[in-house]
């Protein structure tokens, strides 16, 4: 496991679960609007899995859940064993993923190691490269998306909506691509100060976000705007 950080408490990232956040390092996407640029590449400045597990052992009874985010957590082939140790302590686990590793995603869900999955849907299929910065992984992303739609585990899809990346047309196409989704969140882009390639990117207004919500809502069971 390549772990770049640990946030000891969050009340926002795992619905109705008092949690901590484990940030993994390394990502196979290069989304220009990525707000965790320091986690994209692996480095020597990492936290050991043992340190994280020791922290979780001490917090048993105080925390209820663990959010595993990144980077892209499923780039770590040893993540099933790591999640299993967390599960053995009685924690609920939420995974944030870009969906590019469907085989491993299916494996850990089938093993009962996840309680909730948040998968990023970066853009419509025809505009995926514009959002991800790489010309690959669309087929894998679709496989993960289709698997989550079967409802094997509670999940949400989410899209960070960025001026310069998304349009009304691309959002309509995206919504049709995830038709039937249980929960879908539109996240308003904000410059965190750690954006990977911020030049030319900006946020849509609240009114424009509401327009996007109107476009996507007919295709999902529930859609929301999430502001940070």
C-alpha angles and dihedrals in degrees: 000000000000105000121182103177150357126216106198098208139022130165094180111050101064114045110249093343125112102226151158125230127234113199115205122202127233131050135196093208126074101201106180091218094051108141095199099059093153089063097053094084127047117240143176091256097086139133117240119242087235091060091052093047091049090053091050092050090055092048097053108132092020099064126042103190149024126218115208110201139149155100089338111317095198092067085080107086091196093058094106091063091045092051091046091057090050091048091050088061090058100254127144112231131214120190126204111202143164090220097239095125105056096161094057092040091055091046096055093042091050089050090057093243098130132062098180137012127201111194124190115229099197100191144316114311092254093053099038096112090054089058101038100040091224131089098225146057097064092118091049091046091053091050091053091045093051092048093053090049088064088070100234089144134012108270148163134207119216139184128197101218113217132182106236092033107049134047135179088259095052092046091052090051090047092051091052089049092058096037112161095026114158096221130009125181128197108206119202112231116242129176104245092186089251101073115149098224109358098166111119094007127115141155129266119240121258089254092053090049089055089053090053090049090054090052097050101035098082091061100051135056090236132001130186143175113240117202122189 
